[in-house]
Amino acid sequence: MLDVGAGPATVLGKRLDDEGLDLVPVDPLAPFFDELLARHDVTPPVRTRTADGEQLGKVFDEASFDLAYARNSVDHSYEPMTTIRQMLRVVKPGHRIVLEHRIDEGEHERYEGLHQWNFRQEDDRLMLWQPGATLDVEEQLGGRGHLVETREQDGWIIAALERPA
């Protein structure tokens, strides 16, 4: 299982039904997080590795993971559609990626710092937008992934996309 933009410590668990999971958290800021954790003498259960979401295909082989997950990170990437495409590339055919992001976070944060993009749901479609650009995620994928589910919950949008078998 791949956690994209995991931060210093992944929020994902390491076990499912008493079975261990092979969890790989990645973040472009991993070296900074390592320094921060060391300074405070903290050892995470799984160390975050260095990788940009837009470059996952250069770090991992195609079809390496059963699931790729991103929480509040894809909207922070320079090219979020590239990150989504790369996540789909590294999951196995017939498997899914899950995106969990604050709705319209860029807008709420006034596009400061990392907050340059927004996710929202429109008519059961997953939309990625910023001023001057609105993208239908599934349409942008051009058949390389399809939206299985999208829902809003407590100010968050959760979407599952599947790589075709």
C-alpha positions as CSV (number, residue, x, y, z in Angstrom):
1,M,0.0,0.0,0.0
2,L,1.4,3.4,-1.0
3,D,0.7,6.6,1.0
4,V,1.4,9.6,-1.2
5,G,2.2,12.8,0.7
6,A,2.3,11.0,3.9
7,G,4.1,13.6,6.0
8,P,6.4,12.7,8.8
9,A,4.2,9.7,9.9
10,T,1.6,8.0,7.8
11,V,-2.0,8.0,9.1
12,L,-2.6,4.5,7.7
13,G,-2.5,1.5,9.9
14,K,0.0,-1.3,9.5
15,R,-2.5,-4.2,10.1
16,L,-5.8,-5.3,8.6
17,D,-7.7,-8.2,10.2
18,D,-4.5,-9.2,12.1
19,E,-2.6,-9.4,8.9
20,G,0.5,-7.2,8.4
21,L,0.4,-4.7,5.6
22,D,3.4,-3.7,3.4
23,L,3.1,0.1,3.8
24,V,5.2,2.5,1.8
25,P,4.7,6.2,2.8
26,V,6.3,8.8,0.5
27,D,6.7,12.6,0.7
28,P,9.0,15.1,-1.1
29,L,9.8,16.6,2.3
30,A,10.9,13.3,3.9
31,P,14.5,14.5,4.5
32,F,13.2,17.5,6.4
33,F,10.8,15.3,8.4
34,D,13.7,12.9,9.3
35,E,15.7,15.8,10.7
36,L,12.6,17.0,12.7
37,L,11.9,13.5,14.1
38,A,15.5,13.0,15.0
39,R,15.7,16.4,16.8
40,H,12.8,15.3,18.9
41,D,14.0,11.7,19.3
42,V,10.8,10.3,17.6
43,T,10.9,7.1,15.5
44,P,7.8,6.6,13.4
45,P,6.4,3.0,12.9
46,V,7.2,3.3,9.2
47,R,9.8,5.8,7.9
48,T,8.6,8.1,5.1
49,R,10.7,7.8,1.9
50,T,11.5,10.6,-0.4
51,A,9.3,10.8,-3.6
52,D,7.3,13.5,-5.4
53,G,3.8,12.4,-6.4
54,E,4.5,13.6,-10.0
55,Q,7.6,11.2,-10.2
56,L,6.2,8.0,-8.7
57,G,6.8,6.1,-11.9
58,K,10.5,6.9,-11.6
59,V,10.7,5.5,-8.1
60,F,8.4,2.5,-8.3
61,D,7.7,-0.1,-11.0
62,E,4.4,0.0,-12.8
63,A,1.7,-2.1,-11.1
64,S,3.6,-2.3,-7.8
65,F,0.8,-1.7,-5.3
66,D,-2.6,-3.0,-4.4
67,L,-3.7,0.5,-3.3
68,A,-2.4,4.0,-3.4
69,Y,-3.8,6.6,-1.0
70,A,-3.4,10.4,-0.6
71,R,-4.8,12.5,2.2
72,N,-4.7,16.3,1.8
73,S,-1.6,16.2,-0.4
74,V,-2.5,15.9,-4.1
75,D,-4.0,19.4,-4.1
76,H,-0.6,20.6,-2.8
77,S,1.4,19.2,-5.7
78,Y,2.6,21.3,-8.7
79,E,0.7,19.2,-11.2
80,P,-2.1,17.3,-9.4
81,M,-3.4,15.5,-12.5
82,T,0.2,14.2,-13.1
83,T,0.2,12.9,-9.5
84,I,-3.2,11.2,-10.0
85,R,-1.9,9.6,-13.2
86,Q,1.2,8.4,-11.5
87,M,-0.7,6.9,-8.6
88,L,-2.9,5.0,-11.1
89,R,0.3,3.8,-13.0
90,V,1.8,2.3,-9.9
91,V,-1.3,0.4,-8.7
92,K,-2.1,-3.0,-10.3
93,P,-4.7,-3.2,-13.0
94,G,-8.2,-3.5,-11.5
95,H,-7.0,-1.9,-8.3
96,R,-7.7,1.6,-6.8
97,I,-6.4,4.8,-5.6
98,V,-8.2,6.8,-2.9
99,L,-8.0,10.5,-2.6
100,E,-9.2,12.2,0.6
101,H,-9.0,16.0,0.6
102,R,-10.5,19.1,2.2
103,I,-13.1,20.5,-0.1
104,D,-11.9,23.7,-1.8
105,E,-8.9,24.0,0.5
106,G,-7.0,26.4,-1.9
107,E,-9.9,28.8,-1.9
108,H,-10.2,28.7,1.9
109,E,-6.5,29.2,2.3
110,R,-6.4,32.1,-0.2
111,Y,-4.0,30.2,-2.4
112,E,-1.1,30.8,0.0
113,G,1.8,28.4,0.3
114,L,1.1,24.9,-0.9
115,H,-2.6,25.5,-1.3
116,Q,-2.9,26.1,-5.1
117,W,-5.6,23.7,-6.1
118,N,-9.1,22.6,-4.9
119,F,-11.1,19.4,-5.1
120,R,-14.9,19.4,-5.2
121,Q,-17.8,17.2,-6.3
122,E,-20.1,18.4,-9.0
123,D,-23.0,16.2,-10.2
124,D,-21.2,13.0,-9.0
125,R,-18.0,14.1,-10.8
126,L,-14.6,14.7,-9.1
127,M,-13.4,18.2,-10.1
128,L,-10.0,19.7,-9.6
129,W,-9.9,23.5,-10.0
130,Q,-8.1,26.8,-9.4
131,P,-9.0,30.2,-10.7
132,G,-8.9,30.1,-14.5
133,A,-8.9,26.2,-14.7
134,T,-11.5,23.6,-14.0
135,L,-10.7,19.9,-14.7
136,D,-13.0,16.9,-14.6
137,V,-10.5,14.3,-13.2
138,E,-12.0,11.3,-14.9
139,E,-12.2,13.1,-18.2
140,Q,-8.6,14.2,-17.9
141,L,-7.6,10.5,-17.3
142,G,-8.8,9.6,-20.8
143,G,-9.7,6.0,-19.9
144,R,-6.6,5.4,-17.8
145,G,-8.8,5.4,-14.7
146,H,-12.4,5.7,-13.9
147,L,-14.3,7.1,-10.9
148,V,-15.8,4.4,-8.8
149,E,-17.1,6.5,-5.9
150,T,-17.1,10.1,-4.6
151,R,-18.7,11.4,-1.5
152,E,-18.5,14.4,0.8
153,Q,-18.2,14.1,4.5
154,D,-17.6,16.8,7.1
155,G,-15.9,19.2,4.8
156,W,-13.8,16.5,3.0
157,I,-14.2,14.8,-0.3
158,I,-13.3,11.1,-0.6
159,A,-12.9,9.7,-4.1
160,A,-11.9,6.2,-5.3
161,L,-10.6,5.8,-8.9
162,E,-9.8,2.4,-10.4
163,R,-7.1,1.5,-12.9
164,P,-8.7,-0.5,-15.8
165,A,-8.0,-4.3,-15.7
